Amino acid sequence: MSIELIGSLAAAVATLASAAMSAHLGRMNTPKSASHNGDQLQLRIQEIKETIIVERKRSNAHRYAGALLTFTQFIIGGLLASSFLRESLTQDIVGALGLLVLFSSLVRQHYKPEIQHLAAQRRAIQLQALIRYAEDVIYEKQETGSDSVLTKYELLKYLTSRLDAIEASKIEEKTAEIGEPKGKA
């Protein structure tokens, strides 16, 4: 197997893997809370913990997809810019690699993996802070028995509203990515 064919296959695999990852990540859903007859506060905390896991997976996947796109776009693109490589490869392979670089650029432009990675990382950090806050309130209530601490219901309402706000931030991020619709003032 020639080096040209190996290079072409590696570039194709990297590009297709990153495109597949971006498509899969768009369909990745946040876990929904179970409506069991149990302690609703503990169920909400569990939902937040599961959401943290999903956001961390998203963050890592976006980081890997970005690395694959970078490899294809810049490394393979840079190699194609070399006249030595262009002359030593067949025109078909140079053309195929050029198309892969173009495809990688288009996917990267639309998908923006670095922004997606940071957004997922930010959400995971916010959710982890929410868990810490809830655990601190629960601990304080157990230790002091004070009425000045939030009730379970107040804490549940607070966690739910913060979780809703974090989930809504995904829409705001998408809106910021694509820009405000024309005609809005």
VEXVOLO-37926 format. One record per atom (N, C-alpha, C): residue in three letters; z, y, x. Coordinates in steps of 0.02 Angstrom, whole numbers, plus 50000, padded with zeros to 5 digits. Atoms other than C-alpha are relative to their C-alpha. Example, Ala and Ser with C-alpha at 12.3 -4.5 7.8 and 13.67 -1.06 7.14 Angstrom:
ALA500004994150045/ALA503904977550615/ALA500005006050045/SER499974994149958/SER503574994750684/SER500375005549961/
//
This chain:
MET500004994150043/MET500005000050000/MET500005006250045/SER500074994149957/SER499495016750074/SER500545005149985/ILE499504994850007/ILE500655031450101/ILE499825004949944/GLU500224995450053/GLU499595041949982/GLU500214997349932/LEU499845003050064/LEU499855029749841/LEU500765000049988/ILE499274999950006/ILE501725028549874/ILE500245007049982/GLY499814993150015/GLY501885047549875/GLY499815002049930/SER500224998550068/SER500885049049715/SER500444996749948/LEU499565003650047/LEU501935035849629/LEU500695003149998/ALA499344996849998/ALA503555044149686/ALA500005006549961/ALA500054993750036/ALA502995060949620/ALA499934998949925/ALA500095001550071/ALA502425053449456/ALA500654997649968/VAL499375002650026/VAL504055044049432/VAL500515005749993/ALA499524994450004/ALA505095059749471/ALA499845004649942/THR500204995550054/THR504105070349349/THR500124996849932/LEU499915003450064/LEU504105057549210/LEU500744998949984/ALA499285001050012/ALA505965053949233/ALA500325006549977/SER499694993750020/SER506415072349221/SER499765002049930/ALA500244998450068/ALA505305074649067/ALA500354995649948/ALA499655004550046/ALA506105059448985/ALA500735002149991/MET499304997750005/MET507845065949026/MET500055006249956/SER499974993950040/SER507455082848950/SER499904998449926/ALA500105002050070/ALA506815074548791/ALA500624996649972/HIS499405003550023/HIS508345063348779/HIS500585004849991/LEU499444995350005/LEU509565077548810/LEU499955004449938/GLY500084996150060/GLY508825087248666/GLY500254996449938/ARG499785004050058/ARG509305073048549/ARG500724997850005/MET499315002149989/MET511055070148621/MET500465003949953/ASN499584996750050/ASN512315073848483/ASN500735000050022/THR499284999549991/THR514115079248489/THR500334995249952/PRO499675004750046/PRO515295066248416/PRO500295003649940/LYS499714997250062/LYS515845069348238/LYS500694997049990/SER499315002350010/SER517655068048190/SER500024994749945/ALA499905005350050/ALA518185052448097/ALA500485002649948/SER499554997750053/SER518995055547930/SER500444994149978/HIS499535005450015/HIS520345042147938/HIS500615003149967/ASN499354997850024/ASN521995043247852/ASN500494999250058/GLY499565000249942/GLY522975047448007/GLY500205007150015/ASP499804993449978/ASP523645062048102/ASP499375004150016/GLN500614996049994/GLN522245074748081/GLN499985003850066/LEU499974996349937/LEU522835084648233/LEU499794995450058/GLN500185004649947/GLN522705069348345/GLN499254998149996/LEU500725001450008/LEU520985065448273/LEU499585005750028/ARG500364994249974/ARG520415083148314/ARG500025000350076/ILE499935000249927/ILE521085081848491/ILE499564994650029/GLN500445005449977/GLN520175065248511/GLN499275002149995/GLU500694997550007/GLU518575073348446/GLU499825004750057/ILE500124995349945/ILE518745087148576/ILE499924996250066/LYS500055003949938/LYS519035074348715/LYS499324996450004/GLU500655003350001/GLU517475064748662/GLU499435005050012/THR500504994849990/THR516485080948658/THR499985002150073/ILE499984998449929/ILE517065084848835/ILE499594994950039/ILE500375005349966/ILE516365068048892/ILE499245001049991/VAL500714998950014/VAL514685071748808/VAL499755006050039/GLU500224994049964/GLU514595089148884/GLU499964998850076/ARG500035001649928/ARG514985082449058/ARG499384995750015/LYS500605004149990/LYS513615069349038/LYS499385004449997/ARG500574995450005/ARG512415082948982/ARG499935004150064/SER500014995949940/SER512895093749130/SER499704996150059/ASN500265004149945/ASN512575079649254/ASN499264998449991/ALA500705001850012/ALA510945074449172/ALA499555006050011/HIS500404993949988/HIS510305092449173/HIS499945001450075/ARG500014998849927/ARG510775093849357/ARG499504995250033/TYR500475004849970/TYR509825077849400/TYR499285001449980/ALA500684998350022/ALA508325082749295/ALA499745006050039/GLY500194994149961/GLY508295099549383/GLY499814998250072/ALA500165002149932/ALA508335091049552/ALA499334996450004/LEU500645003550001/LEU506895079649505/LEU499425004849991/LEU500524995050010/LEU505875094249441/LEU499905004250062/THR500054996149938/THR506265104149598/THR499624996050053/PHE500345004349951/PHE505715089549706/PHE499255000049986/THR500715000450017/THR504085087749613/THR499655006750009/GLN500344993549999/GLN503705106149597/GLN499955002950070/PHE500004996549936/PHE504195112649768/PHE499824995550059/ILE500135004449943/ILE504155097849887/ILE499284997449998/ILE500685002650006/ILE502565089649823/ILE499505005850001/GLY500444994149999/GLY501805106849789/GLY499925002950070/GLY500044997649931/GLY502235112249965/GLY499584995550045/LEU500415004649961/LEU501475096550038/LEU499265000849983/LEU500704999050019/LEU499885099649939/LEU499715006450030/ALA500244993849968/ALA499785117050015/ALA499804998950072/SER500175001549931/SER499645108950185/SER499284997550004/SER500705002049994/SER497815107650237/SER499954993050032/PHE500015006649969/PHE498225092350343/PHE500064994649947/LEU499905005050052/LEU498855082750192/LEU499414999849952/ARG500564999850046/ARG497445088550079/ARG499394996550030/GLU500575003149967/GLU496165082650207/GLU500094992550010/SER499885007149987/SER497005065850237/SER500044995949936/LEU499975003650063/LEU497165061350052/LEU499335000449965/THR500614999850039/THR495765057249934/THR500055005649948/GLN500014994650049/GLN495235070549810/GLN500354997949935/ASP499675002450061/ASP495845059849665/ASP500765000550006/ILE499274999849991/ILE497605058649737/ILE500245007350003/VAL499824992949997/VAL497655077249779/VAL499985003149930/GLY500054997550069/GLY497085081049601/GLY500564997649957/ALA499465002950039/ALA498365069349525/ALA500675003250018/LEU499384996749979/LEU499765076849630/LEU500025007249975/GLY500044993250025/GLY499175094249581/GLY500185000349926/LEU499835000250072/LEU499275089449397/LEU500754998649990/LEU499295001250005/LEU501025082549423/LEU500415006250014/VAL499664993849984/VAL501575098749504/VAL499945004949941/LEU500114995650058/LEU500815108549359/LEU500434997749940/PHE499595002750055/PHE501655097149231/PHE500745001450012/SER499304998749982/SER503315098849323/SER500175007449989/SER499894992850010/SER503145117849321/SER500065001749926/LEU499974998750072/LEU502805117849134/LEU500644997449969/VAL499385002850026/VAL504275106449096/VAL500595004350021/ARG499454995949974/ARG505415116849207/ARG500035006749964/GLN500034993550033/GLN504835133149126/GLN500274999549928/HIS499785000850069/HIS505155126548951/HIS500734997649995/TYR499375003550004/TYR506705116148985/TYR500585003750034/LYS499504996149962/LYS507655127149112/LYS500644996050015/PRO499435004549990/PRO508805113449177/PRO500615003350032/GLU499434996749968/GLU509885125049284/GLU500435003649948/ILE499654996450053/ILE510335135649132/ILE500364995049955/GLN499705005150042/GLN510655120049027/GLN500614996750034/HIS499455003049961/HIS511755112649165/HIS500615004549997/LEU499444995450000/LEU512825128249177/LEU500315000949931/ALA499744999250068/ALA512975130048988/ALA500434993949980/ALA499625006050016/ALA513555111948968/ALA500654999850040/GLN499414999849958/GLN514765114149112/GLN500515005149972/ARG499564994850029/ARG515465130149033/ARG500344997449936/ARG499705002850062/ARG515715121348865/ARG500534994850016/ALA499505005249981/ALA516615106748949/ALA500645003350025/ILE499414996449974/ILE517785119049038/ILE500385003249942/GLN499674996950058/GLN518135128348875/GLN500364994749958/LEU499695005450039/LEU518495111948785/LEU500614997350036/GLN499425002549963/GLN519655106148924/GLN500585004949994/ALA499484995050009/ALA520615122548911/ALA500314999549930/LEU499765000950069/LEU520755119548723/LEU500474994049996/ILE499565005949998/ILE521505102248754/ILE500665001850032/ARG499374998049966/ARG522765109548876/ARG500445004349955/TYR499624995750045/TYR523265122848752/TYR500344995949945/ALA499725004150054/ALA523505110148612/ALA500574995750026/GLU499475004249972/GLU524525098648724/GLU500615004150017/ASP499434995649985/ASP525605113248780/ASP500385001949937/VAL499684998250063/VAL525945118548601/VAL500394994049972/ILE499665006050026/ILE526365100648549/ILE500634998550041/TYR499435001249957/TYR527515098548700/TYR500565005049987/GLU499504994950013/GLU528385115048668/GLU500364998849934/LYS499715001350066/LYS528655110548486/LYS500484994150004/GLN499575005949993/GLN529395093548535/GLN500645001750039/GLU499444998549956/GLU530515100748670/GLU500495005049969/THR499574994750025/THR531165116248582/THR500144999449926/GLY499925000350072/GLY530935112348399/GLY499975006949968/SER500014993150022/SER530655130948382/SER499515001149943/ASP500454998150054/ASP529905138248224/ASP499505005350022/SER500464994949977/SER529055151648328/SER499364997050028/VAL500595003549976/VAL527825138648392/VAL499564998549939/LEU500465001550054/LEU526265135248290/LEU500184993449965/THR499925006350035/THR526415122148155/THR499404995550015/LYS500575004649989/LYS525295106748164/LYS499385002549963/TYR500574997650040/TYR524215114048027/TYR499695006250032/GLU500274994049967/GLU524045130848116/GLU499624998250064/LEU500345002349939/LEU523605122048278/LEU499354996649983/LEU500615003350022/LEU522345111148187/LEU499465005149981/LYS500474994750020/LYS521535126548109/LYS499735003650061/TYR500214996549939/TYR521485135148280/TYR499504995750039/LEU500455004549963/LEU520705119948366/LEU499334999449966/THR500625000750038/THR519425117948228/THR499575006350007/SER500394993849995/SER518915136248235/SER499715000950070/ARG500264999549931/ARG518755135948426/ARG499444994950013/LEU500525005149992/LEU517765119648420/LEU499365002249964/ASP500584997450036/ASP516615127348289/ASP499655005550040/ALA500294994549961/ALA516375142748398/ALA499634997450062/ILE500335002849941/ILE515955132248551/ILE499354996649980/GLU500625003250024/GLU514695122048451/GLU499495005349980/ALA500454994750020/ALA513955138148380/ALA499695003550060/SER500264996849939/SER513745144748557/SER499364996650024/LYS500625003449982/LYS512385131548582/LYS499415003449968/ILE500554996650036/ILE511325140348451/ILE499885006850031/GLU500074993449969/GLU511675157348529/GLU499654999450067/GLU500325001149935/GLU511155150348699/GLU499254998949991/LYS500705001350014/LYS509525143748626/LYS499645006449979/THR500304993850023/THR509195160348539/THR499895004850058/ALA500074995749942/ALA509495169748701/ALA499444997650045/GLU500545002849959/GLU508305157948792/GLU499325002049975/ILE500664998750027/ILE506865160748674/ILE499905007349979/GLY500044993050019/GLY507275178848633/GLY500075000849925/GLU499934998450072/GLU507575187248467/GLU499324999749967/PRO500645000150036/PRO506235184548336/PRO499735007149991/LYS500324993550009/LYS504985198648320/LYS500145002649930/GLY499884996950065/GLY505315210948179/GLY500735001149986/LYS499294998850009/LYS507205210548198/LYS500185006350038/ALA499804993849967/ALA507995227148238/ALA500704999650026/
//
